[in-house]
Amino acid sequence: MANRNQVLGQVTIEVDGERMPTSGESTLQIGGPQRENVPGDYDAGSFMERTVPARCVVSLLHKDGVSVASMRSIDNATLIFKADTGKTWIIRQAYFVEAGDFGQDGKASVTFEGPAAEELV
């Protein structure tokens, strides 16, 4: 049984079964329904709903064997985000969106999006 006091600290990210060498700064937005306030003259509390994509920014250790350029061709992939708390999310049909800056700190980042992430329970 998981410790109820543990918070997310480390993640493992796989794209089509290949484990990414993450640097401890990756993030996940699960996507799905998002509500936006629509103000009225005398009526507060109205909203409209839209669907936003899941977004995973993978912070990588930029070392030999890591090709940011080759990741640009990733499309229709399965991205798995596993937390050390025991929770796992999957983005099916994920695709590459952009590569972030990289430099002398040894890190690089790439961003993937796709349909809303599914939490495995």
Secondary structure, 3 states (H helix, E strand, C coil): CCCCCCCCCCEEEEECCEECCECCCCEEECCEEEEEECCCCCCCCCEEEEEECEEEEEEEECCCCCCHHHHCCCCCEEEEEEECCCCEEEEEEEEEEEECCCCCCCEEEEEEEECCCEEEC
